[in-house]
């Protein structure tokens, strides 16, 4: 076997800007990119190695490490890395460490779960706006699907990373660590569930189990045979996390923390088993993606999620002003790239943006609502959109991509209402004072509520599509309509800026900021306490923004 010639490393101080490595004729089997990956700044090709045409091919593979330009290989040729090239090479080198591979997904998910916990109501309101009656229990069984597939393949004789014994020990460690972390947090944090069924919401055990199972499948078959095993397993796990929110059993923060715990516990479980078994029981080596050419076109499809906000106000309507606050936005987005820089794609999203009354004049003009007022029920803007257009991408490094887009499409806004719930009492004088105080409270943007975890009041449903007094009113209460925004649809356009990090060969994470613009013709109806109404058409130029993160499957 050829020997590695590294004697020049001893004279590194004499090489300006970094090392010089002599690649002689007996080092033909030494990949040049391995040298670059370790931070080498200069490479000198001497001897017969410089005259061999295969060396030119090997130098081309070095491009992934950040070499800006590769000249024709000649004897005594020197290729230098600039400071920016060395930085890019250092970033890529960091991504090959085991510590990074164990934590690069799990830790950010767990941090995000903690960060969004204080804003968890936004995504719960989104669920209640679009699917308030969703109730299905298939997630109780589907959470184990990736694990079942892994064992099924193993029983069928499809060779995986580990022997049966090593795999079972790794999985046992993983399951034990996952259960310890999930239950330790559940009964320490004591966070109420969205539906009020218990105080063990944070984190989601179903989601943790699903992502643990998906990571097991990824370790055994995704890394050793095909990345599509990993894509399938993590897609199922993501669906479990979404279903737990759709079933109103968990907040977004619960799901993010559960996903992080599931991944981290499996990584730690396999790490402990590797310490015990060392090289024993390894049946199949991991596929080497370090030499993959990330400089190719990167078509993608993924889950789109973020926080959205619209204009803080719309044009005044008589004695009414509406104010909007931050809401949630979810959907899917994808694009097909014809080359590394230009593609075409689109997205479909649904947003929920809370609204409130922000004008004391309304209550002065409609004093009847103050009598026996129990609470104000505030609906929200429910906006869905489908858009398409060109996408653009620029590779800052081989793994970091800067992107933008220019989209046109159609927006649809459903009917939204603000209702007053009043008590049917004859003692108007007694009830007027607290009623007036409640109205003043709402006028400054605060919802009158009795349960901090259910900001829409007693009913458990923040959206009321009609002004009927049925269902969610308690005995002796009457719901009176105050304001209604009619259903409308408009064409609009949008753009945005994003940064994508290609974590693995077929997996990318994108941080984005999107802006949308659309002319709108709103039919606004205001009501008096006696039921009389007045309708006004408001021409309004709507702008909205979304700041979020997308998880993408990348197709090369």
BAVO-47519 format. One record per residue (C-alpha): x, y, z; residue in one letter. Coordinates in steps of 0.02 Angstrom, whole numbers, plus 50000, padded with zeros to 5 digits. Each point is the difference from the previous one (the first is absolute). Example, Ala and Ser with C-alpha at 12.3 -4.5 7.8 and 13.67 -1.06 7.14 Angstrom:
BEGIN
> 50615, 49775, 50390, A
> 50069, 50172, 49967, S
// end
This chain:
BEGIN
> 50000, 50000, 50000, X
> 50060, 50174, 49961, X
> 50069, 50106, 50141, X
> 49944, 50176, 50040, X
> 50134, 50130, 49977, X
> 49975, 50134, 50133, X
> 50179, 50050, 50037, X
> 49967, 50177, 49941, X
> 49881, 50026, 50146, X
> 50152, 50016, 50112, X
> 50045, 50161, 49909, X
> 49826, 50076, 50007, X
> 50066, 50163, 50071, X
> 50099, 50032, 49842, X
> 49845, 49990, 49889, X
> 49910, 50169, 49996, X
> 49814, 49985, 50036, X
> 50003, 49816, 50049, X
> 50080, 49832, 49960, X
> 50083, 49931, 49845, X
> 49982, 49814, 49969, X
> 50107, 49906, 49876, X
> 49900, 49869, 49906, X
> 50132, 49884, 49927, X
> 49982, 49850, 49889, X
> 49975, 49880, 50146, X
> 49850, 50097, 50068, X
> 49883, 49978, 49854, X
> 49870, 49919, 50114, X
> 49992, 50149, 50118, X
> 49843, 50105, 49959, X
> 50049, 50180, 49979, X
> 49835, 50056, 50073, X
> 50045, 49915, 50165, X
> 50147, 50119, 50011, X
> 49891, 50150, 49962, X
> 49870, 49944, 50126, X
> 50132, 50011, 50135, X
> 50034, 50182, 49964, X
> 50146, 49993, 49879, X
> 50025, 50165, 49911, X
> 50125, 49952, 49864, X
> 50027, 49840, 49904, X
> 50155, 49972, 49895, X
> 49998, 49861, 49871, X
> 50172, 49929, 49960, X
> 50074, 49848, 49921, X
> 49904, 49877, 49894, X
> 49840, 50041, 50096, X
> 49994, 50169, 49916, X
> 50013, 49920, 49829, X
> 49863, 49871, 50027, X
> 49833, 50052, 49923, X
> 49902, 49916, 50140, X
> 50066, 50131, 50120, X
> 49901, 50132, 49905, X
> 49840, 49901, 50031, X
> 50042, 49987, 50184, X
> 50029, 50186, 50009, X
> 49826, 50031, 49930, X
> 49927, 49904, 50147, X
> 50087, 50124, 50115, X
> 49876, 50134, 49947, X
> 49878, 49947, 50137, X
> 50127, 50060, 50128, X
> 50001, 50177, 49932, X
> 50136, 50011, 49866, X
> 49955, 50150, 49895, X
> 50089, 49950, 49840, X
> 50094, 49847, 49938, X
> 50131, 50030, 49868, X
> 50077, 49874, 49882, X
> 50112, 49886, 50101, X
> 50183, 50024, 49961, X
> 50160, 49955, 50092, X
> 50030, 50112, 50152, X
> 49826, 50078, 49986, X
> 49935, 50084, 50159, X
> 49815, 50023, 50037, X
> 49966, 50127, 50139, X
> 49844, 50019, 50106, X
> 49945, 50176, 50044, X
> 49938, 50045, 50173, X
> 49820, 49979, 49943, X
> 50043, 49830, 49924, X
> 50078, 49944, 50163, X
> 49845, 50057, 50095, X
> 49888, 49900, 49883, X
> 50113, 49849, 50019, X
> 49995, 50018, 50189, X
> 49811, 50006, 50003, X
> 49989, 49843, 49892, X
> 50130, 49915, 50109, X
> 49897, 50035, 50157, X
> 49849, 49912, 49925, X
> 50096, 49836, 49992, X
> 50028, 49985, 50188, X
> 49898, 49875, 50099, X
> 49948, 50129, 50130, X
> 49925, 50107, 49862, X
> 49910, 49852, 49920, X
> 49923, 49952, 50167, X
> 49935, 50174, 50042, X
> 49977, 50104, 49843, X
> 49814, 49960, 49986, X
> 49949, 49949, 50176, X
> 50070, 50148, 50096, X
> 49926, 50136, 49886, X
> 49830, 49914, 50011, X
> 50006, 49997, 50189, X
> 50056, 50182, 50009, X
> 49860, 50048, 49881, X
> 49874, 49907, 50109, X
> 50052, 50103, 50151, X
> 50005, 50161, 49899, X
> 49824, 49988, 49927, X
> 49917, 49935, 50159, X
> 49947, 50174, 50051, X
> 49919, 50024, 49828, X
> 49920, 49828, 49990, X
> 49822, 50067, 49986, X
> 50028, 50060, 49821, X
> 50009, 49828, 49921, X
> 49861, 49934, 50111, X
> 49889, 50142, 49938, X
> 50047, 49954, 49822, X
> 49941, 49823, 50032, X
> 49838, 50061, 50078, X
> 49969, 50114, 49852, X
> 50012, 49867, 49865, X
> 49961, 49832, 50082, X
> 49918, 50024, 50170, X
> 49915, 49829, 49995, X
> 50149, 49895, 49944, X
> 50009, 49844, 50107, X
> 50094, 49843, 49942, X
> 50104, 49875, 50097, X
> 50107, 49924, 49860, X
> 50151, 50089, 50074, X
> 49992, 49878, 50146, X
> 50055, 49862, 49881, X
> 50091, 50090, 49859, X
> 50134, 50064, 50121, X
> 50078, 49827, 49997, X
> 49999, 49980, 49809, X
> 50186, 50043, 49969, X
> 50052, 49877, 50135, X
> 49885, 49866, 49929, X
> 50078, 50026, 49827, X
> 50174, 49985, 50073, X
> 49962, 49835, 50087, X
> 49905, 49938, 49848, X
> 50149, 50029, 49887, X
> 50113, 49916, 50127, X
> 49889, 49847, 50012, X
> 49992, 49992, 49810, X
> 50189, 49985, 49996, X
> 50042, 50174, 49934, X
> 50169, 50037, 50076, X
> 50011, 50159, 50103, X
> 50135, 50093, 50095, X
> 49996, 49887, 50154, X
> 49982, 49819, 50048, X
> 49841, 49951, 50092, X
> 50085, 50009, 50169, X
> 50084, 50167, 49971, X
> 49841, 50075, 49926, X
> 49891, 49943, 50146, X
> 50122, 50071, 50127, X
> 50007, 50165, 49906, X
> 49810, 50009, 49991, X
> 49980, 49955, 50184, X
> 50117, 50141, 50051, X
> 49906, 50119, 49885, X
> 49827, 49954, 50066, X
> 50057, 50012, 50181, X
> 50078, 50171, 49977, X
> 49848, 50063, 49905, X
> 49879, 49941, 50134, X
> 50107, 50076, 50138, X
> 50011, 50171, 49917, X
> 49817, 50008, 49945, X
> 49923, 49946, 50165, X
> 50123, 50102, 50101, X
> 49945, 50158, 49910, X
> 49815, 49956, 49992, X
> 49980, 49989, 50187, X
> 50120, 50141, 50039, X
> 49933, 50134, 49883, X
> 49815, 49952, 50026, X
> 49941, 50096, 49847, X
> 49812, 49988, 49963, X
> 49946, 49921, 49836, X
> 49910, 50110, 49873, X
> 49837, 49904, 50024, X
> 50014, 50008, 50189, X
> 50008, 49810, 50019, X
> 50156, 49997, 50109, X
> 50155, 50090, 50063, X
> 50131, 49892, 49914, X
> 50009, 50083, 49830, X
> 50185, 50048, 49989, X
> 50082, 49909, 49911, X
> 49902, 49889, 49880, X
> 50034, 49817, 50036, X
> 49923, 49942, 49835, X
> 50113, 50117, 49902, X
> 50154, 49947, 50099, X
> 49961, 49816, 49967, X
> 49972, 50032, 49814, X
> 50163, 50095, 49978, X
> 50095, 49872, 50103, X
> 49934, 49863, 49885, X
> 50039, 50102, 49844, X
> 50179, 50030, 50060, X
> 50022, 49813, 50032, X
> 49947, 49966, 49820, X
> 50115, 50139, 49941, X
> 50150, 49927, 50094, X
> 49972, 49821, 49944, X
> 49944, 50021, 49820, X
> 49999, 50183, 49949, X
> 50187, 50024, 50029, X
> 50051, 49830, 49933, X
> 49883, 49966, 49853, X
> 49894, 50144, 49937, X
> 49953, 50173, 50065, X
> 49820, 49963, 49952, X
> 49982, 49893, 50156, X
> 50043, 50154, 50101, X
> 49882, 50111, 49899, X
> 49857, 49877, 50024, X
> 50028, 49980, 50186, X
> 50015, 50185, 50038, X
> 49850, 50041, 49891, X
> 49894, 49882, 50104, X
> 50070, 50074, 50161, X
> 49960, 50177, 49940, X
> 49822, 49946, 49961, X
> 49984, 49934, 50177, X
> 50054, 50167, 50072, X
> 49876, 50093, 49891, X
> 49860, 49879, 50044, X
> 50029, 50025, 50186, X
> 49968, 50186, 49974, X
> 49851, 49968, 49885, X
> 49925, 49889, 50135, X
> 50019, 50146, 50121, X
> 50107, 49894, 50116, X
> 50162, 50099, 49987, X
> 50070, 50172, 49968, X
> 50134, 50031, 49868, X
> 50131, 50019, 50138, X
> 49957, 49824, 50064, X
> 50025, 49926, 49827, X
> 50166, 50087, 49968, X
> 50070, 49946, 50167, X
> 49936, 49823, 49975, X
> 50081, 49988, 49828, X
> 50166, 50061, 50069, X
> 49996, 49878, 50145, X
> 49957, 49854, 49884, X
> 50148, 50036, 49886, X
> 50124, 50040, 50139, X
> 49956, 49846, 50104, X
> 50030, 49886, 49849, X
> 50166, 50083, 49959, X
> 50054, 49978, 50182, X
> 49936, 49821, 50003, X
> 50103, 49952, 49848, X
> 50150, 50094, 50069, X
> 49995, 49898, 50161, X
> 49981, 49838, 49904, X
> 50148, 50048, 49890, X
> 50106, 50027, 50156, X
> 49955, 49825, 50061, X
> 50009, 49903, 49837, X
> 50135, 50101, 49910, X
> 50022, 49910, 49832, X
> 49906, 49842, 50049, X
> 49831, 49974, 49920, X
> 50019, 50128, 49861, X
> 49929, 49920, 49843, X
> 49993, 50142, 49874, X
> 50102, 50160, 49986, X
> 49919, 50170, 49987, X
> 49991, 50076, 49826, X
> 50130, 50137, 49974, X
> 49916, 50163, 49953, X
> 50150, 50110, 50038, X
> 50051, 49994, 49816, X
> 49825, 50037, 49936, X
> 49996, 50144, 49878, X
> 49888, 50126, 50088, X
> 50030, 50122, 49857, X
> 49855, 49924, 49902, X
> 49826, 50072, 49978, X
> 49896, 49981, 50159, X
> 49816, 49972, 49968, X
> 49900, 49984, 50161, X
> 49832, 49967, 50081, X
> 49963, 50033, 50181, X
> 49894, 50056, 50147, X
> 49976, 50189, 50017, X
> 49965, 50072, 50172, X
> 50022, 50168, 50085, X
> 49928, 50151, 50089, X
> 49899, 50123, 49894, X
> 49939, 50176, 50023, X
> 49898, 50119, 49890, X
> 49976, 50189, 49999, X
> 49969, 50051, 50179, X
> 49843, 50093, 49944, X
> 49882, 50006, 49853, X
> 49917, 50161, 49941, X
> 49875, 50067, 50129, X
> 49818, 49955, 49972, X
> 49894, 50133, 50081, X
> 50022, 49980, 50187, X
> 50097, 49837, 49983, X
> 50185, 49959, 49993, X
> 50068, 49823, 49993, X
> 50172, 49952, 50061, X
> 50097, 49842, 49953, X
> 50135, 49909, 50095, X
> 50122, 49858, 49968, X
> 49928, 49833, 49944, X
> 50056, 49835, 49926, X
> 50027, 49938, 49823, X
> 50025, 49820, 49938, X
> 50005, 49917, 49831, X
> 50109, 49916, 49870, X
> 50124, 50071, 49876, X
> 50106, 49928, 49861, X
> 50100, 50045, 49845, X
> 50085, 49912, 49855, X
> 50166, 50075, 49946, X
> 50054, 49987, 49818, X
> 50178, 50046, 50052, X
> 50089, 50052, 50158, X
> 49928, 50176, 49998, X
> 49826, 50007, 49921, X
> 49844, 49897, 50032, X
> 49811, 50005, 50003, X
> 49885, 49953, 50143, X
> 49861, 50053, 50117, X
> 49922, 49986, 50170, X
> 49832, 49973, 50085, X
> 49974, 50071, 50175, X
> 49866, 50036, 50129, X
> 50019, 50142, 50124, X
> 49906, 50054, 50155, X
> 50024, 50182, 50055, X
> 49912, 50057, 50160, X
> 49902, 50163, 49997, X
> 49931, 50114, 50133, X
> 49907, 50165, 50017, X
> 50115, 50149, 50022, X
> 49882, 50148, 50010, X
> 49906, 50059, 50154, X
> 49883, 50098, 49886, X
> 49915, 49837, 49953, X
> 49943, 49970, 50178, X
> 49945, 50179, 50021, X
> 49896, 49985, 49840, X
> 49926, 49832, 50053, X
> 49967, 50015, 50188, X
> 49874, 49858, 49999, X
> 50139, 49872, 49997, X
> 50058, 50055, 50172, X
> 49842, 49936, 50084, X
> 50031, 49832, 50083, X
> 50155, 49966, 49894, X
> 50078, 49832, 50043, X
> 50141, 49992, 49873, X
> 50055, 50046, 49824, X
> 50029, 49858, 49878, X
> 50131, 50048, 49871, X
> 50017, 49902, 49840, X
> 50155, 50016, 49892, X
> 50047, 50026, 49819, X
> 50009, 49831, 49915, X
> 50098, 50020, 49840, X
> 50049, 49861, 49879, X
> 50107, 50028, 49847, X
> 50069, 49906, 49852, X
> 50145, 50080, 49905, X
> 50126, 49954, 49865, X
> 50146, 50078, 49907, X
> 50188, 50000, 49974, X
> 50123, 49955, 50139, X
> 50181, 50055, 50008, X
> 50146, 49927, 50097, X
> 50180, 50053, 50023, X
> 50127, 49883, 50084, X
> 50095, 50099, 50131, X
> 50091, 49838, 50040, X
> 49964, 49824, 49941, X
> 49881, 49975, 50147, X
> 49934, 50177, 50029, X
> 49881, 50070, 49869, X
> 49928, 50175, 49989, X
> 49830, 50001, 49916, X
> 49859, 50112, 49944, X
> 49842, 49986, 49895, X
> 49865, 50099, 49911, X
> 49826, 49923, 50015, X
> 49825, 50042, 49942, X
> 49841, 49914, 50056, X
> 49831, 50005, 50083, X
> 49952, 50044, 50179, X
> 49839, 49946, 50083, X
> 49938, 50074, 50165, X
> 49858, 49916, 50094, X
> 49864, 50091, 50096, X
> 50056, 50064, 50171, X
> 49896, 50069, 50145, X
> 50009, 50090, 50165, X
> 49857, 49958, 50116, X
> 49942, 50061, 50171, X
> 49931, 49873, 50123, X
> 49882, 50082, 50124, X
> 49900, 49935, 50148, X
> 49811, 50012, 49994, X
> 49973, 50098, 50160, X
> 49871, 50134, 50041, X
> 50115, 50088, 50121, X
> 50086, 50111, 49873, X
> 50070, 50120, 50129, X
> 50090, 49865, 50098, X
> 50081, 49921, 49848, X
> 50047, 50157, 49905, X
> 50155, 50044, 50099, X
> 50093, 49835, 49978, X
> 49939, 49994, 49821, X
> 50072, 50170, 49961, X
> 50165, 49949, 50081, X
> 50006, 49843, 49894, X
> 49970, 50098, 49841, X
> 50137, 50122, 50043, X
> 50113, 49850, 50032, X
> 49964, 49929, 49827, X
> 50019, 50171, 49920, X
> 50184, 49997, 50044, X
> 50027, 49833, 49912, X
> 49975, 49877, 50144, X
> 49876, 49858, 49990, X
> 49888, 49979, 50152, X
> 50031, 49822, 50058, X
> 49985, 49886, 50149, X
> 50128, 49868, 49951, X
> 50176, 50054, 49953, X
> 50024, 49846, 49893, X
> 49839, 50029, 49900, X
> 50003, 50183, 49947, X
> 49839, 49988, 49901, X
> 49893, 49986, 50156, X
> 49886, 49863, 50064, X
> 49952, 49915, 49838, X
> 50168, 49924, 49953, X
> 49980, 50063, 49821, X
> 50073, 50169, 49949, X
> 49906, 50014, 49835, X
> 49814, 50024, 49976, X
> 49939, 49998, 49821, X
> 49825, 50062, 50042, X
> 49921, 50115, 50127, X
> 49888, 49864, 50069, X
> 49982, 49986, 50188, X
> 49999, 49811, 49994, X
> 50130, 49874, 50058, X
> 50143, 50093, 50083, X
> 49897, 50122, 50104, X
> 49965, 49949, 50178, X
> 49820, 49997, 50066, X
> 49936, 50176, 50021, X
> 50125, 50074, 49876, X
> 49968, 50077, 49830, X
> 50126, 50026, 49861, X
> 49982, 50165, 49906, X
> 50099, 50038, 49841, X
> 50109, 50155, 50008, X
> 50107, 49996, 49842, X
> 50013, 49883, 49850, X
> 50126, 49995, 49857, X
> 49926, 49916, 49848, X
> 50082, 49863, 49898, X
> 50110, 50065, 49861, X
> 50131, 49946, 49873, X
> 50135, 50096, 49908, X
> 50152, 49976, 49891, X
> 50165, 50056, 50069, X
> 50187, 49977, 49992, X
> 50141, 49961, 50118, X
> 50187, 49984, 50022, X
> 50122, 49954, 50135, X
> 50177, 49964, 50055, X
> 50065, 49834, 50067, X
> 50156, 49912, 50059, X
> 50008, 49812, 49973, X
> 50123, 49884, 50084, X
> 50024, 49829, 49917, X
> 50017, 49894, 50156, X
> 50017, 49836, 49907, X
> 49991, 49939, 49822, X
> 49809, 50003, 49994, X
> 49957, 50109, 50149, X
> 49999, 50189, 50014, X
> 49942, 50130, 50126, X
> 49945, 50170, 49937, X
> 49975, 50160, 50101, X
> 49892, 50125, 49906, X
> 49916, 50169, 50005, X
> 49856, 50018, 49876, X
> 49895, 50153, 49955, X
> 49831, 49995, 49913, X
> 49901, 50143, 49921, X
> 49820, 50004, 49940, X
> 49864, 50129, 49967, X
> 49844, 49955, 50098, X
> 49818, 50054, 49996, X
> 49930, 49962, 50173, X
> 49815, 49995, 50040, X
> 49994, 50057, 50182, X
> 49835, 49989, 50095, X
> 49977, 50086, 50169, X
> 49853, 49962, 50115, X
> 49906, 50094, 50135, X
> 49945, 49913, 50158, X
> 49820, 49999, 49935, X
> 50052, 49900, 49845, X
> 50005, 50144, 49874, X
> 50147, 49988, 49881, X
> 50100, 50110, 49882, X
> 50110, 49933, 49860, X
> 50150, 50092, 49929, X
> 50119, 49950, 49861, X
> 50180, 50038, 50040, X
> 50134, 50001, 49867, X
> 50158, 49950, 50086, X
> 50176, 49956, 49941, X
> 50048, 49851, 50105, X
> 50178, 49958, 50046, X
> 50053, 49852, 50105, X
> 50166, 49924, 50053, X
> 50055, 49829, 50059, X
> 50159, 49957, 50094, X
> 50028, 49815, 50016, X
> 50094, 49840, 49964, X
> 49973, 49864, 49871, X
> 50061, 49821, 50003, X
> 50034, 49937, 49823, X
> 50029, 49839, 49908, X
> 50133, 50040, 49870, X
> 49997, 49916, 49829, X
> 50165, 50007, 49905, X
// end
